[in-house]
Structure formats: C-alpha cells, structure tokens
Amino acid sequence: MENLLLKVAPKEEIDKKLENVFETLFGQDSPERIYFEEGSMAYIVDTGNDDVRTEGMSYGMMITLQLDKPEMFSRLWKWVKTYMTVPKGHENEGYFIWSCAPNGQANSDSPAPDGEEYFAAALLLAEKRWKIKEYGDEARALLHAMVHKGENQGGYPMFEPENTYIKFVAHLHMTDPSYHLPHFYQLYAKYGNPEDSAFFLRAEVEARKFWLKSANAKTGLTPEYADYEGKPYDIDGHWTFFSDAYRTVASIGFGSTKRLDKVRLP
C-alpha cells in the first residue's frame, strides 16, 4: 500500500513524528500517557470515561503490532484475557466484556462487536508477523463464536446470519456503520476458519454496500447507529452523525484497498 504521507514529507520526518506521538501516549514517563503497565500486563484508559474498553485495548494491540512491539502487545492481550473474558456459562461466553474499571472490575457483562473485530484482526496479523500460532488460534476461536454462537448453544452471533452485517450488540437486530470493516473481513476469510471463508468474503462485499446505503445523500456522513436498511436508529438520541460515526470515514479510506493481506508491515 502506498504511503501517501511521503508525498508531503520525507520518511525521516514522518518516522520522528510517529515516534513522538507514540511516546506521548505509551511512554511510561509521559504525563499524557494512556497506556499503563501493571506487572506482566498493561491496559489503556479511555480518558473520557475513566474506564478500560475493548475498543481501546484492541486499538492498542493493533498499534503495537504495526510498530513491532511484541512485549507490549502481549501485555495488553493478557490484561484482556484476565479481566475482560466473559465467564463460562454466561450467554456471552466466548466474547469479552466491553468495559472494565482500571482495577479490572467489570462494568458490564456484555460485549461490543467493534472490539472483537479488532482483536481478531490484530491476533491474526500477530500470528503472521511474530510466528506465534497461539494468537491465530485465539482469533479463530473468537471468530467462530462471532459467526456461529447460538446455533447449538445459548447466546447470539455478532454477525447477522441472513445479511452478514456486524451487529451493534449481539442480541439486537441493528448495526453501527463504523463497525463495518471489509478490510478485516479479507483477513478473516484468508487466515480465519476455512469453513467461514465464503461467509466473510460475502460480508466484505455487503459491508462496502452498506457504507453507501447508510450514508446521507447530501453530506455523505453516516449515522452513529442504523437499521439494516441504512436508516438512522435512535438509541438515547444517538441517531445522527455522532461519536462512533467519526470512524466511518477513516474505515472507508483504509478499506478502499482490495488487498489488505498484501500490506507490508513496518
């Protein structure tokens, strides 16, 4: 994939700025850090809500993967598995609790599919980059639950079986346009469970269509939440371009490539 930043700045300048930003957010001596190490684990704080979310933890894992920092990646994933794993026997078993306090206490017993999507993608890429099969196995187990949960046991899948859309929450039949990540579905199809490859190749196509379906005809902006027809779905007044929806533009930009599996990691 072409690095468009090279059109406006030399590589040395880009690398230096990236390093400074990373040190600001992840450096242990930085007053603005969001990454905190705790023994053999680490967590990322959502500074707006003073909690730890699967959203932020999975983003942190993707960042540390891309910057080739396996120890930090391992610390984050260990925290997730230690504190955010839904207990066995719960209908959400196989998923991760979307919000915890920084001390690990659960704030919910429910998952948020955007976190699971990023976990799966980061783990599959980590398996390829660092040759750690355990990461790939954990990703494939998670993906199996996301597609098949509820078929032979309690609970709900995160992907709608009929249209392949990713849900906003597993038990509701509605979605969030920013959760549609076709570039990740390429990875799932290629490196995930072979029996679900066709499902994810279809999901990739349908996700790109949904971006168009849910975008406002005049502004091009998507609502935060939407029904399966792409129309705004109101939950607590969050039906317009708000919060989650900011991510959709970035996903469209990144998802424009058809060959994410060919992207070369640094």
Buried (B, 14 or more C-beta within 10 A) or exposed (E): EEEEEEEEEEEEEBEEEBEEEBBEBBEEEEEEBBBBBEEEBBBBBBEEEEBBBBBBBBBBBBBBBBBEBEEBBBBBBBBBEEBBBBEEEBBBBBBBBBBBEBEBEBBEEBBBBBBBBBBBBBBBBBBBBEEBEEBBEBBBBBBBBBBBBBEEEEBBBBBBEEBBBBBBBBEEEBBBBBBBBBBBBBBBBBBBBEEBBEBBBBBBEBBBEBBEBBBEEEEEBBBBBBEBEBEBBEEEEBBBBEEBBEBBBEBBEBBEBEEBBEEEEE
